[in-house]
Amino acid sequence: MPTDDLPPFGLRGWPAAALADPYPVYLRYREKSPVHYVPGPPDEPGTHYVFGYDQVAEALSSQRFGRSAAAAAGVAAPRAAGRHQALHTMIANWLVFLDPPRHTALRSRLSAEFTPKVVLGLRARIRDIAGELLAGLRRKDVADLVAEFAAPFPVLVICELLGIPGEHRGWLRERSVRLQEASTSRAGAGPDGYARAGTAARELRDFFGDQIRQRRDGPTADLISLLVREPGPLPDRASGPGGPLPDDEIAATCVHLLTAGHETTTHTLAKSVLALLDRPGTLAELCASPSLLPGAVHELVRFDSPVQAVSRWAYQDVTLGRHCIRRGSKVMLLLGSANRDPRHFARPDVLDIHRPPDRHLGFGLGIHYCLGAALARAEVEIGLAAMLEFLPDARLAGRPVPYADDLVFHGPAQLWLRTGGRSGRAGPLRTGPGRPPG
């Protein structure tokens, strides 16, 4: 419960400095109230914010928690209606918001496209995309790494996976960002933001609907064609056992891959560059031994996770960390806090690229473990490998590093670098609170 020195926690309204570096705040709550309850408005459930590693891992892996508020409340899911119907329908069909058995069926279908073999086959094209973008970056003395590399890079990779021409990348990213304005964690969006998200959902539904029709007329070697042609029942759908996926579910899946796959990788790349520029010794070690990159990617995700929190609903009364959570309660699991828990990570605030990679929660846990984790790791590894050539001589361009006003999808909105200077290093570049050199 809130105390005099520990106010009610929330995801919105953070000062800019704390938003960029939330870890000291997490530390206070993790030590004093690892399962922190905040009452909701009248007639609405309260929220339990969970900060400790053990409690977060338990909730992620337990069937006593799920993704449906309606199921937790024991009522039928409301039907989407009104002017935001396209938005509600699309999000309701995203894998991340499904429970078994529909989650199991759809995930098994998609898993065929995210095997290590499939990702291995994409690596050469991912390297080409990274090289093309960085060639443009090198031609500028000052450039925004987010706008010119970290953001377009994963969108182009996902376009490659879906079989979408790369010229659509700007349009797709804009709609993807607008769609995220429906998130309750995105401060400042307001009613206009929700309306923009609804418009983006309709536009993306129509765009991918057209792509689906094209694949029915002439299948190609891409994920959309696989989803169109392969049988595979999803329970509780009119298509019935053995039938194809409905078009709205295929379109929703494509949009989900786009939104979940590009923003998280964008933030991981940008935050990794910030962390390495803060730590010249670690950067020099990676430059000398690029074979350390796969492990370094895991550690960078642990150290400053691109997704700081995920939500669940209690499907029954549960005791979590000696705290009673009633059925129907909302639970916010702070992955960023769990990944800095000293009970599980020695010197958790130190970036240690030699740390064993097998215990962090940056890609989730349980049935909702990130489906595209292997692809995301490959993108970050290849992207950083390509940037190692100029990062030792890069420095911040003297401009602020503003973070997107969102504690869930967490990362810099801009990152201006001087990329072409060869006159030597300018000393320590950025060491904020909670980011000691490591």
C-alpha positions as CSV (number, residue, x, y, z in Angstrom):
1,M,0.0,0.0,0.0
2,P,1.1,3.6,-0.5
3,T,3.0,5.2,2.4
4,D,4.0,8.7,3.2
5,D,7.4,8.3,1.7
6,L,6.2,6.0,-1.1
7,P,3.4,7.6,-3.1
8,P,1.1,5.6,-5.4
9,F,3.0,4.3,-8.4
10,G,1.8,5.0,-11.9
11,L,2.9,4.7,-15.5
12,R,2.1,8.3,-16.5
13,G,3.2,11.8,-15.6
14,W,6.9,11.1,-15.0
15,P,9.4,13.9,-15.1
16,A,11.8,13.8,-18.1
17,A,14.9,12.8,-16.1
18,A,13.1,10.0,-14.2
19,L,11.5,8.8,-17.4
20,A,14.9,8.5,-19.1
21,D,16.3,6.6,-16.0
22,P,13.5,5.0,-14.0
23,Y,15.7,2.5,-12.2
24,P,16.3,4.5,-8.9
25,V,12.5,4.8,-8.7
26,Y,12.1,1.1,-9.2
27,L,14.7,0.5,-6.5
28,R,12.7,2.3,-3.8
29,Y,9.5,0.4,-4.6
30,R,11.3,-3.0,-5.0
31,E,12.9,-2.6,-1.5
32,K,9.8,-1.2,0.3
33,S,6.8,-2.6,-1.6
34,P,7.7,-5.2,-4.2
35,V,4.0,-5.8,-4.8
36,H,2.5,-2.3,-4.6
37,Y,-1.3,-1.9,-4.6
38,V,-2.9,1.3,-6.0
39,P,-6.7,1.5,-5.6
40,G,-8.7,2.2,-8.8
41,P,-11.5,4.7,-9.4
42,P,-14.9,3.9,-8.0
43,D,-16.4,0.7,-9.5
44,E,-13.1,-0.2,-11.2
45,P,-10.4,-2.7,-10.1
46,G,-7.2,-1.5,-8.5
47,T,-3.8,-2.3,-9.9
48,H,-0.9,-4.3,-8.3
49,Y,2.5,-3.1,-9.5
50,V,5.0,-5.9,-9.2
51,F,8.7,-5.0,-8.9
52,G,10.6,-8.0,-7.6
53,Y,12.1,-10.6,-9.9
54,D,10.6,-13.7,-8.2
55,Q,7.1,-12.2,-8.2
56,V,7.3,-11.0,-11.8
57,A,8.6,-14.4,-13.0
58,E,5.8,-16.2,-11.1
59,A,3.1,-14.1,-12.6
60,L,4.5,-14.4,-16.2
61,S,4.6,-18.2,-16.0
62,S,1.4,-18.9,-14.0
63,Q,-2.0,-19.8,-15.6
64,R,-3.6,-18.0,-12.7
65,F,-2.9,-14.8,-14.6
66,G,-4.1,-14.0,-18.1
67,R,-4.6,-11.3,-20.7
68,S,-8.4,-10.9,-20.6
69,A,-10.1,-8.4,-18.2
70,A,-13.4,-10.0,-19.1
71,A,-12.3,-13.5,-18.3
72,A,-10.8,-12.2,-15.0
73,A,-14.2,-10.6,-14.2
74,G,-16.1,-13.7,-15.2
75,V,-18.1,-11.9,-17.9
76,A,-18.3,-12.3,-21.7
77,A,-15.9,-10.2,-23.7
78,P,-17.7,-7.1,-25.1
79,R,-18.2,-6.9,-28.8
80,A,-16.3,-4.1,-30.6
81,A,-18.7,-1.3,-31.8
82,G,-18.7,2.3,-32.7
83,R,-16.2,4.4,-34.6
84,H,-13.2,2.6,-33.0
85,Q,-14.4,-0.9,-33.9
86,A,-11.5,-1.5,-36.3
87,L,-9.0,-0.7,-33.5
88,H,-10.7,-2.9,-30.9
89,T,-11.1,-5.8,-33.3
90,M,-7.5,-5.6,-34.4
91,I,-6.0,-5.5,-30.9
92,A,-8.3,-8.3,-29.7
93,N,-6.7,-10.5,-32.4
94,W,-3.1,-9.8,-31.4
95,L,-1.2,-12.8,-30.2
96,V,0.0,-11.0,-27.1
97,F,-3.6,-10.5,-25.9
98,L,-4.8,-14.1,-26.5
99,D,-5.1,-16.8,-23.9
100,P,-5.1,-20.6,-24.7
101,P,-6.4,-22.3,-26.7
102,R,-6.5,-19.6,-29.4
103,H,-3.0,-18.4,-28.4
104,T,-1.6,-21.9,-28.7
105,A,-3.1,-22.4,-32.2
106,L,-1.9,-19.1,-33.6
107,R,1.5,-19.2,-32.0
108,S,2.2,-22.7,-33.4
109,R,1.3,-21.4,-36.9
110,L,3.6,-18.4,-36.5
111,S,6.5,-20.3,-34.9
112,A,7.3,-21.9,-38.3
113,E,8.5,-18.4,-39.5
114,F,10.6,-17.7,-36.4
115,T,12.8,-20.8,-36.2
116,P,16.5,-20.3,-35.9
117,K,16.9,-21.7,-39.4
118,V,14.5,-19.0,-40.8
119,V,16.3,-16.2,-38.9
120,L,19.7,-17.6,-40.1
121,G,18.4,-17.3,-43.7
122,L,17.5,-13.6,-43.1
123,R,20.8,-12.6,-41.7
124,A,22.4,-11.8,-45.0
125,R,19.5,-9.5,-46.0
126,I,19.5,-7.9,-42.5
127,R,23.3,-7.1,-43.0
128,D,22.5,-5.6,-46.4
129,I,19.7,-3.4,-44.9
130,A,22.0,-2.2,-42.1
131,G,24.8,-1.4,-44.5
132,E,22.5,0.6,-46.8
133,L,21.2,2.7,-43.9
134,L,24.6,3.3,-42.3
135,A,26.0,4.3,-45.7
136,G,23.6,7.2,-45.6
137,L,24.4,7.9,-42.0
138,R,28.1,8.2,-42.7
139,R,27.6,10.9,-45.3
140,K,26.4,13.3,-42.6
141,D,28.5,14.9,-39.9
142,V,25.4,15.1,-37.5
143,A,22.5,12.7,-37.7
144,D,19.6,11.5,-35.6
145,L,20.4,7.8,-35.1
146,V,16.8,7.0,-34.3
147,A,15.3,8.6,-37.4
148,E,18.0,7.5,-39.8
149,F,18.9,4.0,-38.5
150,A,17.2,2.6,-35.4
151,A,13.7,3.2,-36.6
152,P,13.8,2.4,-40.3
153,F,16.0,-0.7,-39.8
154,P,13.6,-3.0,-38.1
155,V,10.7,-1.8,-40.2
156,L,12.6,-2.8,-43.4
157,V,13.4,-6.2,-41.9
158,I,9.8,-6.8,-41.0
159,C,8.8,-5.7,-44.5
160,E,11.2,-8.3,-45.9
161,L,9.6,-10.9,-43.7
162,L,6.1,-10.0,-44.8
163,G,7.0,-9.5,-48.4
164,I,6.1,-5.7,-48.4
165,P,8.1,-3.4,-50.7
166,G,10.5,-1.2,-48.7
167,E,9.0,2.0,-50.1
168,H,6.1,1.6,-47.8
169,R,8.3,1.7,-44.7
170,G,7.7,5.4,-43.8
171,W,3.9,5.1,-44.2
172,L,3.9,1.8,-42.1
173,R,6.0,3.3,-39.3
174,E,3.8,6.4,-39.1
175,R,0.7,4.3,-38.7
176,S,2.3,1.9,-36.3
177,V,3.4,4.8,-34.1
178,R,-0.1,6.3,-34.2
179,L,-1.6,3.0,-33.3
180,Q,0.4,3.0,-30.1
181,E,-1.4,6.2,-29.1
182,A,-4.3,4.0,-27.9
183,S,-2.0,2.7,-25.1
184,T,-3.0,3.9,-21.7
185,S,0.7,4.3,-20.8
186,R,1.3,6.8,-23.5
187,A,0.9,10.1,-21.6
188,G,-0.5,13.1,-23.4
189,A,-2.3,11.1,-26.2
190,G,-5.8,12.0,-24.9
191,P,-9.0,11.6,-27.0
192,D,-7.3,12.9,-30.1
193,G,-4.6,10.2,-29.8
194,Y,-7.2,7.5,-29.5
195,A,-8.9,8.8,-32.6
196,R,-5.6,8.8,-34.5
197,A,-5.0,5.2,-33.4
198,G,-8.5,4.3,-34.7
199,T,-7.8,5.9,-38.1
200,A,-4.4,4.1,-38.2
201,A,-6.1,0.8,-37.4
202,R,-8.5,1.2,-40.3
203,E,-5.8,2.2,-42.7
204,L,-3.5,-0.7,-41.7
205,R,-6.5,-3.2,-41.9
206,D,-7.2,-2.0,-45.5
207,F,-3.5,-2.1,-46.5
208,F,-3.0,-5.6,-45.3
209,G,-6.3,-6.7,-46.6
210,D,-5.1,-5.7,-50.0
211,Q,-1.9,-7.6,-49.5
212,I,-3.8,-10.7,-48.5
213,R,-5.9,-10.5,-51.6
214,Q,-2.8,-10.2,-53.7
215,R,-1.4,-13.4,-52.1
216,R,-4.6,-15.3,-52.7
217,D,-4.2,-14.4,-56.4
218,G,-0.5,-15.2,-56.5
219,P,1.3,-16.6,-53.4
220,T,4.9,-15.6,-52.9
221,A,7.6,-16.7,-50.4
222,D,6.7,-14.6,-47.4
223,L,4.8,-14.8,-44.1
224,I,1.6,-13.4,-45.5
225,S,1.4,-16.1,-48.1
226,L,2.1,-18.7,-45.4
227,L,-0.8,-17.5,-43.3
228,V,-3.1,-17.3,-46.3
229,R,-2.5,-20.8,-47.7
230,E,-1.9,-22.9,-44.6
231,P,-4.8,-24.6,-42.8
232,G,-4.9,-24.3,-39.1
233,P,-8.0,-23.9,-36.9
234,L,-8.4,-21.3,-34.3
235,P,-11.1,-22.2,-31.8
236,D,-14.3,-20.1,-31.6
237,R,-14.1,-18.9,-35.2
238,A,-16.6,-19.3,-38.0
239,S,-14.0,-20.9,-40.2
240,G,-14.3,-24.0,-38.0
241,P,-11.8,-26.8,-37.5
242,G,-9.3,-27.2,-40.4
243,G,-10.3,-23.9,-42.0
244,P,-8.0,-21.0,-43.0
245,L,-7.4,-18.0,-40.8
246,P,-9.9,-15.3,-41.4
247,D,-8.6,-12.2,-43.1
248,D,-9.1,-10.0,-40.1
249,E,-6.8,-12.3,-38.0
250,I,-4.1,-12.4,-40.7
251,A,-4.2,-8.6,-41.0
252,A,-4.1,-8.2,-37.2
253,T,-1.2,-10.6,-37.0
254,C,0.8,-8.6,-39.6
255,V,0.1,-5.3,-37.8
256,H,1.1,-6.9,-34.4
257,L,4.4,-8.1,-35.9
258,L,5.0,-4.6,-37.3
259,T,4.2,-2.7,-34.1
260,A,5.8,-5.1,-31.6
261,G,8.8,-5.8,-33.8
262,H,9.8,-2.4,-34.8
263,E,9.4,-0.2,-31.7
264,T,11.2,-2.6,-29.3
265,T,14.1,-3.1,-31.7
266,T,14.3,0.6,-32.3
267,H,14.6,1.4,-28.6
268,T,17.0,-1.5,-28.0
269,L,19.4,-0.2,-30.7
270,A,19.2,3.4,-29.5
271,K,19.6,2.6,-25.8
272,S,22.5,0.2,-26.6
273,V,24.3,3.0,-28.4
274,L,23.8,5.3,-25.4
275,A,25.1,2.7,-23.0
276,L,28.2,1.9,-25.1
277,L,29.1,5.5,-25.6
278,D,28.9,5.9,-21.8
279,R,31.3,3.0,-21.4
280,P,34.3,3.4,-23.8
281,G,36.0,0.4,-22.2
282,T,33.1,-1.9,-23.0
283,L,32.8,-0.4,-26.5
284,A,36.5,-1.0,-27.2
285,E,36.2,-4.6,-26.0
286,L,33.3,-5.2,-28.4
287,C,35.3,-3.6,-31.3
288,A,38.2,-5.9,-30.5
289,S,36.1,-9.0,-30.0
290,P,32.8,-8.8,-32.1
291,S,32.2,-12.5,-31.1
292,L,31.0,-11.1,-27.8
293,L,28.1,-9.4,-29.4
294,P,25.5,-12.2,-29.0
295,G,26.0,-12.3,-25.3
296,A,26.2,-8.5,-25.1
297,V,22.8,-8.1,-26.8
298,H,21.2,-10.2,-24.0
299,E,22.9,-8.0,-21.4
300,L,21.9,-4.8,-23.1
301,V,18.3,-5.9,-23.1
302,R,18.5,-6.9,-19.4
303,F,20.3,-3.7,-18.4
304,D,17.8,-1.3,-20.1
305,S,14.8,-3.2,-21.3
306,P,12.9,-1.8,-24.3
307,V,9.6,-3.0,-22.7
308,Q,9.5,-1.9,-19.1
309,A,6.1,-3.3,-18.1
310,V,3.5,-5.8,-19.2
311,S,-0.1,-6.3,-17.9
312,R,-1.9,-9.3,-16.6
313,W,-5.3,-9.9,-14.9
314,A,-5.8,-12.2,-12.0
315,Y,-8.1,-15.1,-13.0
316,Q,-8.4,-16.3,-9.4
317,D,-7.5,-15.2,-5.9
318,V,-3.7,-15.4,-5.8
319,T,-1.0,-14.9,-3.2
320,L,2.0,-13.2,-4.8
321,G,5.0,-12.3,-2.6
322,R,2.8,-12.7,0.5
323,H,0.3,-10.2,-1.0
324,C,-3.3,-11.3,-1.7
325,I,-4.4,-10.4,-5.2
326,R,-8.2,-10.7,-5.7
327,R,-9.7,-12.2,-8.9
328,G,-10.4,-9.4,-11.4
329,S,-7.5,-7.3,-10.3
330,K,-5.1,-5.8,-12.8
331,V,-1.4,-6.6,-12.4
332,M,1.4,-4.6,-13.9
333,L,4.7,-6.5,-14.1
334,L,7.7,-4.2,-14.1
335,L,10.2,-6.1,-16.3
336,G,12.7,-3.3,-16.0
337,S,12.7,-3.5,-12.3
338,A,12.9,-7.3,-12.2
339,N,15.9,-7.2,-14.4
340,R,17.7,-5.0,-11.9
341,D,16.9,-7.1,-8.9
342,P,20.1,-7.7,-6.9
343,R,18.6,-11.0,-5.5
344,H,19.1,-12.4,-9.0
345,F,21.8,-10.3,-10.6
346,A,25.1,-9.4,-9.1
347,R,25.8,-5.7,-9.4
348,P,22.6,-5.3,-11.4
349,D,23.3,-1.6,-12.3
350,V,26.5,-2.5,-14.0
351,L,26.5,-3.4,-17.7
352,D,28.5,-6.6,-17.9
353,I,28.7,-8.1,-21.3
354,H,30.2,-11.3,-19.9
355,R,27.1,-11.9,-17.7
356,P,25.3,-15.3,-18.3
357,P,22.3,-14.4,-20.5
358,D,19.8,-17.0,-19.4
359,R,17.8,-15.4,-16.6
360,H,16.7,-11.9,-17.7
361,L,13.0,-11.2,-18.4
362,G,13.6,-8.7,-21.2
363,F,11.8,-11.0,-23.7
364,G,9.2,-12.2,-21.2
365,L,8.6,-15.7,-19.9
366,G,6.1,-18.5,-20.2
367,I,3.7,-18.8,-23.1
368,H,4.0,-15.2,-24.0
369,Y,7.8,-15.3,-24.3
370,C,8.6,-13.0,-27.3
371,L,7.9,-15.0,-30.5
372,G,10.3,-12.8,-32.4
373,A,13.1,-12.9,-29.8
374,A,15.5,-14.7,-32.1
375,L,14.9,-12.2,-34.9
376,A,15.1,-9.2,-32.6
377,R,18.5,-10.4,-31.2
378,A,19.8,-10.9,-34.8
379,E,18.7,-7.4,-35.7
380,V,20.4,-5.8,-32.7
381,E,23.5,-7.9,-33.1
382,I,23.9,-7.2,-36.8
383,G,23.0,-3.5,-36.3
384,L,25.5,-3.0,-33.6
385,A,28.2,-4.9,-35.5
386,A,27.7,-2.6,-38.4
387,M,27.9,0.5,-36.2
388,L,31.1,-0.6,-34.4
389,E,33.2,0.9,-37.2
390,F,32.2,4.5,-36.4
391,L,30.9,4.3,-32.8
392,P,34.4,4.7,-31.3
393,D,34.7,8.1,-33.0
394,A,31.1,9.2,-32.5
395,R,29.9,11.5,-29.8
396,L,26.6,13.1,-28.8
397,A,25.9,16.2,-30.7
398,G,25.3,18.4,-27.7
399,R,21.5,18.2,-28.0
400,P,19.1,16.7,-25.4
401,V,18.2,13.0,-25.6
402,P,14.4,13.2,-25.2
403,Y,12.6,10.0,-24.3
404,A,9.2,9.0,-25.7
405,D,6.6,9.8,-23.1
406,D,5.9,6.1,-22.5
407,L,7.2,4.0,-19.7
408,V,6.1,0.7,-21.3
409,F,7.7,1.0,-24.8
410,H,10.7,2.8,-23.4
411,G,13.5,4.5,-25.4
412,P,14.8,7.8,-26.9
413,A,12.7,9.6,-29.4
414,Q,15.8,11.2,-30.8
415,L,19.6,10.5,-30.5
416,W,21.7,13.1,-32.3
417,L,25.3,12.0,-33.0
418,R,28.4,13.5,-34.6
419,T,29.2,10.5,-36.7
420,G,32.1,11.5,-38.9
421,G,34.6,13.2,-36.5
422,R,38.0,11.7,-36.5
423,S,39.7,14.2,-34.2
424,G,39.6,11.9,-31.1
425,R,37.2,11.3,-28.3
426,A,35.6,14.1,-26.4
427,G,35.7,12.4,-23.0
428,P,32.8,10.8,-21.1
429,L,29.6,11.3,-23.1
430,R,26.7,10.6,-20.9
431,T,26.5,9.0,-17.5
432,G,23.1,9.5,-16.0
433,P,21.8,8.4,-12.6
434,G,21.7,4.7,-12.3
435,R,24.1,4.2,-15.2
436,P,27.6,3.9,-13.6
437,P,30.4,3.1,-16.0
438,G,30.8,-0.7,-16.4
